[in-house]
Amino acid sequence: MSTDYVQQLVDIFAQLRAPDGCPWDREQTHQSLKPYIVEETAELLDAIDEKDDEGMADELGDVLLQIVFHCQIAREEGRFDLQEAARRCCEKMIRRHPHVFGDGAVADASGVVDQWEQIKRTERAGAKRTSAVSGVPRHLPALHRASKMQKRAAKVGFEWPSVDGAIAKIDEELAEVKDALASGSDVEVSEEIGDLLFAVVNLSRFRNQCPEQLLHGTIRKFEERFHCLEELLREQGRTPEQSSLAEMAELWELAKRMELT
């Protein structure tokens, strides 16, 4: 006999939120749970990168847990429940795939994306949109949000004609960072560094690359090299704190060369 584990999860949360349930779970709100869904999503992304099937199953379960938790809170307040959320999702997927569930036709995956965006625009035609760049989720990671906002602006023509313009903008913003540093104004320095980051995001967008993923790749590379540097120092009986910057820089270059062997 098969078990409907999704329904079992719904029942578990109903019990946890009941008057005789768990004090912690009863206290939670949509607002208090926000950090957890972000953390669980990040852990899922780690498992995907690591190609860890067991980890992915666990983390997808944790993401589902958060979804059920939010739906249970809304259900108690008579607003909606998991079935309503799933119904809306089903209707949206059918509506946005007329080439599968209707008489539409697309030539390739690119055509699917174009069709999806056109249907989204039609759906939102009645909604009041004050700007071409409005509607980008505020809680996206900053690099990701910057890229999406730049794409929105580009669709209405606010775009460099070539990548040369994006590169020139980086040079311009870097020069302004240097000027701000020379002025000694912390406010100006902070603002100009932000502008420089935004310009670099634009370059990655021109290259059809996700700036969030690019930076994650660089962070991962830095982490691996620093671990190697620490290991090389341990072999010498030292720690980073017991080493000069010049000594660590030399070992850093060695760690880089070791990556190629």
matplotlib code that plots the C-alpha trace (Angstrom):
import matplotlib.pyplot as plt

x = [0.0, 1.4, 1.8, 0.9, 3.8, 2.8, -0.5, 1.3, 3.5, 0.4, -1.1, 2.2, 2.2, -1.5, -0.6, 2.5, 0.5, -2.3, -2.9, -1.3, 1.5, 5.0, 5.4, 8.1, 6.1, 3.0, 4.9, 6.1, 4.8, 5.4, 7.8, 9.8, 10.2, 11.7, 15.3, 14.7, 13.5, 16.5, 18.9, 17.2, 17.3, 21.0, 21.6, 19.8, 22.0, 25.1, 23.8, 23.1, 26.6, 28.0, 25.9, 24.8, 21.5, 20.9, 21.6, 19.3, 16.4, 17.0, 17.2, 14.2, 12.3, 13.4, 12.2, 8.9, 8.7, 8.9, 6.2, 3.8, 4.6, 3.6, 0.5, -0.5, -0.3, -2.4, -4.9, -5.4, -6.3, -8.7, -6.7, -5.4, -3.9, -1.4, -4.1, -4.9, -1.2, -0.8, -4.0, -2.6, 0.7, -1.0, -3.2, -0.1, 2.0, -0.9, -1.6, 2.1, 2.7, 0.1, 2.5, 2.0, -1.5, -3.1, -2.7, 0.3, 3.6, 7.3, 10.4, 12.9, 13.7, 14.3, 10.8, 9.5, 11.2, 9.9, 6.3, 6.6, 7.5, 4.8, 2.2, 3.5, 3.1, -0.4, -1.3, 0.1, -1.5, -4.1, -1.7, -0.4, 3.3, 4.9, 8.3, 9.9, 12.3, 9.6, 8.6, 12.1, 12.0, 13.7, 15.0, 17.0, 20.8, 22.1, 24.1, 21.2, 18.7, 21.0, 21.3, 17.5, 17.0, 19.5, 17.8, 14.5, 16.0, 17.7, 14.4, 13.2, 16.4, 18.4, 21.5, 25.0, 25.3, 28.2, 30.2, 32.8, 30.4, 30.1, 33.9, 34.3, 31.7, 33.8, 36.9, 34.9, 33.5, 36.9, 38.4, 35.6, 36.3, 39.9, 38.8, 36.5, 39.3, 41.5, 38.8, 38.5, 34.7, 33.4, 29.9, 31.4, 33.6, 30.7, 28.5, 31.3, 32.1, 28.4, 28.4, 31.5, 29.9, 26.8, 28.9, 30.7, 27.3, 26.4, 29.5, 28.6, 25.1, 26.5, 28.3, 25.1, 26.6, 25.1, 27.1, 26.0, 27.4, 30.6, 31.3, 30.4, 33.0, 35.6, 34.8, 35.1, 38.4, 39.7, 38.5, 40.3, 43.6, 43.5, 43.0, 46.0, 48.0, 47.2, 48.2, 51.5, 52.1, 51.2, 53.8, 56.3, 55.0, 53.5, 50.1, 49.0, 49.3, 52.9, 53.7, 54.4, 52.2, 55.1, 55.5, 51.8, 51.8, 54.6, 52.7, 49.5, 51.3, 52.5, 48.9, 47.8, 50.5, 49.5, 46.0, 47.4, 49.3]
y = [0.0, 3.3, 6.2, 9.8, 11.4, 14.9, 14.5, 13.0, 16.1, 18.4, 16.4, 16.6, 20.4, 20.6, 18.7, 20.7, 23.9, 22.6, 24.0, 20.9, 20.8, 22.3, 25.7, 26.8, 25.8, 27.5, 30.8, 31.0, 33.4, 34.0, 36.7, 34.7, 31.8, 33.9, 33.2, 29.4, 29.1, 31.1, 28.8, 25.6, 26.8, 27.6, 24.1, 22.6, 24.5, 23.2, 19.6, 20.2, 21.5, 18.5, 16.1, 14.6, 12.8, 11.8, 15.4, 16.8, 14.6, 15.7, 19.4, 19.3, 17.8, 20.7, 23.2, 21.3, 21.5, 25.3, 25.4, 23.2, 25.3, 28.5, 26.9, 25.6, 29.1, 30.5, 27.6, 28.4, 32.0, 30.9, 32.4, 29.4, 26.0, 23.7, 22.4, 26.0, 26.8, 23.6, 24.4, 27.8, 26.2, 23.6, 26.2, 28.4, 25.6, 24.5, 28.1, 28.8, 25.6, 25.9, 23.9, 20.9, 21.3, 23.2, 23.9, 26.2, 25.5, 26.4, 25.5, 25.1, 25.9, 29.5, 29.7, 28.3, 31.0, 33.7, 32.3, 32.0, 35.7, 36.8, 34.9, 36.4, 39.9, 39.1, 37.9, 41.0, 43.4, 44.4, 45.0, 48.5, 48.6, 52.0, 51.1, 48.7, 47.6, 47.2, 43.8, 42.3, 40.6, 42.6, 39.5, 38.2, 38.1, 41.6, 40.4, 38.4, 41.3, 43.7, 41.5, 41.0, 44.7, 45.4, 42.9, 44.6, 48.0, 46.5, 45.2, 48.8, 50.0, 51.2, 49.2, 49.7, 49.0, 46.7, 45.2, 48.0, 50.4, 48.0, 47.8, 51.5, 52.0, 49.7, 51.8, 54.9, 53.6, 52.3, 55.8, 57.2, 54.8, 56.0, 59.6, 58.9, 57.1, 60.2, 62.4, 60.5, 60.4, 57.1, 57.8, 58.5, 55.4, 53.2, 54.6, 54.3, 50.7, 49.9, 51.5, 49.6, 46.3, 47.2, 47.9, 44.6, 42.8, 44.5, 43.0, 39.5, 40.0, 41.1, 37.7, 35.9, 34.7, 34.8, 37.1, 35.2, 31.9, 33.6, 35.1, 31.8, 30.1, 32.6, 32.2, 28.5, 28.8, 31.2, 28.8, 25.8, 27.8, 29.1, 25.6, 24.5, 27.5, 26.5, 22.9, 24.0, 26.1, 23.2, 21.1, 23.8, 23.8, 27.2, 29.0, 32.0, 34.1, 33.1, 34.0, 37.2, 38.4, 37.9, 34.3, 33.6, 35.3, 32.9, 29.9, 31.2, 31.2, 27.7, 26.7, 28.1, 26.2, 23.0, 23.3, 22.8, 19.6]
z = [0.0, -1.0, 1.5, 0.6, 2.4, 1.3, 3.0, 6.0, 6.1, 6.0, 8.9, 10.9, 10.7, 11.6, 14.8, 15.5, 15.2, 17.3, 20.9, 22.3, 19.7, 19.6, 21.3, 18.9, 15.8, 17.1, 17.5, 13.9, 11.3, 7.6, 8.6, 11.2, 8.7, 5.9, 6.9, 6.9, 3.3, 2.2, 4.1, 2.9, -0.7, -0.3, 1.1, -1.9, -4.3, -2.5, -2.9, -6.6, -7.1, -5.3, -7.3, -4.0, -4.8, -1.1, -0.1, -2.8, -1.6, 2.0, 1.0, -1.3, 1.6, 3.8, 1.1, 0.9, 4.7, 4.5, 1.8, 3.9, 7.0, 5.3, 3.8, 7.3, 8.8, 5.9, 6.3, 10.0, 9.0, 6.3, 3.5, 1.4, 1.9, 0.1, -2.3, -3.4, -3.9, -5.9, -8.0, -8.9, -9.9, -12.1, -13.8, -14.5, -15.9, -18.3, -19.3, -20.0, -22.1, -24.9, -27.1, -24.8, -23.4, -26.3, -30.0, -29.7, -31.5, -30.8, -32.8, -29.9, -26.3, -27.1, -28.5, -25.3, -23.3, -25.6, -25.4, -21.6, -21.3, -23.7, -21.7, -18.5, -20.0, -21.1, -17.6, -16.0, -18.6, -16.1, -13.3, -12.6, -13.5, -12.9, -14.4, -16.8, -14.0, -11.3, -10.0, -9.6, -6.2, -3.5, -1.7, -4.5, -3.9, -4.9, -8.0, -9.3, -8.7, -10.4, -13.5, -13.8, -13.4, -16.2, -18.4, -17.9, -18.8, -21.9, -23.2, -23.6, -25.2, -22.3, -23.3, -24.6, -28.3, -27.7, -24.9, -25.3, -23.6, -20.6, -20.3, -20.6, -17.8, -15.5, -16.2, -15.4, -12.2, -11.1, -11.6, -9.5, -6.7, -6.7, -6.6, -3.7, -1.8, -2.4, -1.1, 2.2, 2.1, 3.4, 2.0, -1.5, -1.4, -0.5, -3.2, -5.9, -4.9, -5.4, -8.8, -9.8, -8.7, -10.7, -13.8, -13.5, -13.3, -16.6, -18.2, -17.1, -18.4, -21.8, -21.8, -21.0, -17.7, -14.3, -12.0, -8.9, -10.3, -11.5, -8.0, -6.3, -8.6, -7.6, -3.9, -4.2, -6.0, -3.3, -0.6, -2.2, -2.7, 0.9, 2.2, 0.2, 1.5, 5.1, 4.4, 3.0, 6.1, 8.3, 6.6, 7.6, 11.2, 10.9, 10.7, 8.7, 11.8, 12.1, 8.5, 6.7, 3.8, 1.4, 2.6, 2.2, -1.2, -2.4, -1.2, -2.8, -6.2, -5.5, -4.7, -8.0, -9.9, -8.1, -9.5, -13.0, -12.1]

ax = plt.figure().add_subplot(projection="3d")
ax.plot(x, y, z, "-o")
ax.set_aspect("equal")
plt.show()
